[in-house]
Amino acid sequence: MNEKFAKLNTVVFGISTDNAETQNKFIVKENLEIPLLADPDKKVATQLGAIGPVGYAKRHTYVIDKQGKIAKVYTKVSPATHAEEVLGFIEKDLK
């Protein structure tokens, strides 16, 4: 899947409120192909409105355009189909 995004000149990464050590364990366990950025102080997640009522980060996806503006926000994510959904949006709406 990363190859498809790369062909569209698109960078994909995750941001987690876990610390880097916990993230690295998760990356290895789940065999993730995308990098995760650490946000343990929750500054980025808070700015994006991605902190839930009990303080946990929500699984949201933000598509940022070439001008650095948020072009689309996904607040409901289905792991089985989400990458294709985002890829379709980028192919159709951000070319």
JOCOR-V757953 format. One record per residue. N is the residue number from 1. RES is the residue in three letters. PHI is phi in degrees with one decimal (NA if undefined). OMEGA is omega in whole degrees, 0 to 359 (999 if undefined). Layout:
N;RES;PHI;OMEGA
N;RES;PHI;OMEGA
//
This chain:
1;MET;NA;180
2;ASN;-59.0;179
3;GLU;-63.1;179
4;LYS;-64.4;178
5;PHE;-66.2;181
6;ALA;-60.8;179
7;LYS;-63.6;178
8;LEU;-94.8;181
9;ASN;56.4;184
10;THR;-119.2;178
11;VAL;-103.7;180
12;VAL;-122.1;175
13;PHE;-152.1;178
14;GLY;-112.6;174
15;ILE;-126.3;181
16;SER;-125.5;177
17;THR;-83.1;174
18;ASP;-74.1;176
19;ASN;-77.1;185
20;ALA;-60.5;181
21;GLU;-63.4;179
22;THR;-64.2;178
23;GLN;-60.4;181
24;ASN;-60.4;177
25;LYS;-62.9;180
26;PHE;-64.9;179
27;ILE;-59.2;180
28;VAL;-67.5;182
29;LYS;-60.3;184
30;GLU;-92.6;180
31;ASN;54.6;181
32;LEU;-68.9;178
33;GLU;-102.3;180
34;ILE;-109.0;177
35;PRO;-74.1;175
36;LEU;-116.5;175
37;LEU;-96.8;182
38;ALA;-89.2;177
39;ASP;-135.1;186
40;PRO;-65.3;177
41;ASP;-87.5;175
42;LYS;64.5;181
43;LYS;-65.9;182
44;VAL;-67.1;181
45;ALA;-59.5;178
46;THR;-66.8;179
47;GLN;-61.3;181
48;LEU;-88.4;180
49;GLY;71.8;185
50;ALA;-107.5;175
51;ILE;-107.4;181
52;GLY;-76.0;185
53;PRO;-63.9;179
54;VAL;-102.3;174
55;GLY;93.8;178
56;TYR;-91.7;178
57;ALA;-72.7;175
58;LYS;-86.6;177
59;ARG;-89.0;178
60;HIS;-114.9;174
61;THR;-121.6;178
62;TYR;-118.8;175
63;VAL;-100.0;183
64;ILE;-108.8;183
65;ASP;-80.1;184
66;LYS;-67.4;177
67;GLN;-89.6;179
68;GLY;84.3;179
69;LYS;-101.9;178
70;ILE;-72.5;182
71;ALA;-92.7;182
72;LYS;-160.5;176
73;VAL;-125.0;175
74;TYR;-107.7;179
75;THR;-103.5;175
76;LYS;-119.3;187
77;VAL;-121.9;173
78;SER;-104.0;184
79;PRO;-52.7;184
80;ALA;-68.9;187
81;THR;-123.6;190
82;HIS;-65.0;181
83;ALA;-59.5;178
84;GLU;-65.0;179
85;GLU;-61.2;180
86;VAL;-66.6;178
87;LEU;-57.9;179
88;GLY;-61.3;178
89;PHE;-62.8;181
90;ILE;-63.8;180
91;GLU;-61.8;186
92;LYS;-84.5;192
93;ASP;-105.6;183
94;LEU;-116.1;179
95;LYS;-78.3;999
//
